[in-house]
């Protein structure tokens, strides 16, 4: 599976939820997600894009051996220049 969508009804992405998903290229995370557990995307080596539809969630070290670009909506709150050590850009900058 190369693309996943987490629905708006999900509030938390659990620890190691997508750990080692080698073929995952992109994921869209619904606006309801408030927290992301430790190691959620570790070793998802092909993960290139994570798109958030809501405000910045709390996160515990979500990426390792995964280097995605993070995309967000312009009106979303709580975002900085990076998230989990990865660059954050607006959805409009998505290739």
C-alpha positions as CSV (number, residue, x, y, z in Angstrom):
1,X,0.0,0.0,0.0
2,X,1.5,3.3,-1.1
3,X,-1.1,5.8,0.2
4,X,-3.2,5.9,3.4
5,X,-5.8,8.3,4.8
6,X,-6.5,8.6,8.5
7,X,-10.1,9.7,8.9
8,X,-11.2,12.8,10.8
9,X,-12.8,10.6,13.5
10,X,-9.4,9.3,14.6
11,X,-8.0,11.2,17.7
12,X,-4.7,9.4,18.3
13,X,-2.2,7.6,16.1
14,X,-0.8,4.9,18.4
15,X,2.9,4.0,19.0
16,X,4.4,2.2,16.0
17,X,1.1,2.4,14.1
18,X,2.9,2.6,10.7
19,X,6.3,1.2,11.8
20,X,8.2,-0.4,9.0
21,X,5.7,0.2,6.3
22,X,8.3,0.1,3.5
23,X,6.0,0.9,0.6
24,X,4.1,3.8,2.2
25,X,4.8,6.9,0.1
26,X,2.2,9.3,1.5
27,X,-0.4,9.7,4.2
28,X,-3.2,12.2,4.8
29,X,-4.0,12.7,8.5
30,X,-7.5,13.9,9.3
31,X,-8.2,17.0,11.3
32,X,-9.3,15.1,14.4
33,X,-5.8,13.7,15.2
34,X,-4.5,15.4,18.4
35,X,-1.5,13.1,19.2
36,X,1.0,10.8,17.4
37,X,2.7,8.1,19.5
38,X,6.4,7.4,19.7
39,X,7.9,5.6,16.6
40,X,4.6,5.9,14.6
41,X,6.4,6.1,11.3
42,X,9.8,4.6,12.1
43,X,11.5,2.8,9.2
44,X,8.8,3.9,6.7
45,X,11.8,4.7,4.5
46,X,9.8,5.6,1.4
47,X,7.5,8.0,3.1
48,X,7.8,11.3,1.2
49,X,4.7,13.3,2.2
50,X,2.6,13.6,5.3
51,X,-0.4,15.9,4.9
52,X,-2.2,17.2,8.0
53,X,-5.7,18.5,7.6
54,X,-5.9,20.1,11.1
55,X,-3.8,21.7,13.8
56,X,-0.4,20.4,14.8
57,X,-0.8,17.3,17.0
58,X,1.4,16.5,19.9
59,X,4.1,14.0,18.8
60,X,6.7,11.8,20.4
61,X,9.6,11.2,18.0
62,X,7.4,10.0,15.1
63,X,10.1,9.7,12.4
64,X,13.3,7.7,12.2
65,X,14.7,6.5,8.9
66,X,11.7,8.3,7.4
67,X,12.2,11.8,5.9
68,X,8.9,13.1,4.7
69,X,7.9,16.6,4.0
70,X,5.0,17.7,6.2
71,X,2.2,19.6,4.5
72,X,-0.5,21.7,6.4
73,X,-3.4,24.0,5.7
74,X,-2.6,27.7,6.0
75,X,-5.2,28.3,8.7
76,X,-4.0,25.4,10.9
77,X,-2.6,26.3,14.3
78,X,0.5,25.2,16.2
79,X,2.8,24.6,13.4
80,X,6.5,25.6,13.2
81,X,9.1,25.4,10.6
82,X,9.6,21.7,11.4
83,X,7.6,18.9,12.8
84,X,9.4,15.8,14.3
85,X,12.6,17.2,12.7
86,X,11.0,17.3,9.2
87,X,10.3,20.5,7.1
88,X,6.8,21.9,7.2
89,X,5.2,23.5,4.1
90,X,1.8,24.7,3.1
91,X,-0.4,22.3,1.1
92,X,-0.3,24.8,-1.8
93,X,3.5,24.1,-2.1
94,X,2.9,20.3,-2.6
95,X,4.3,19.1,-5.9
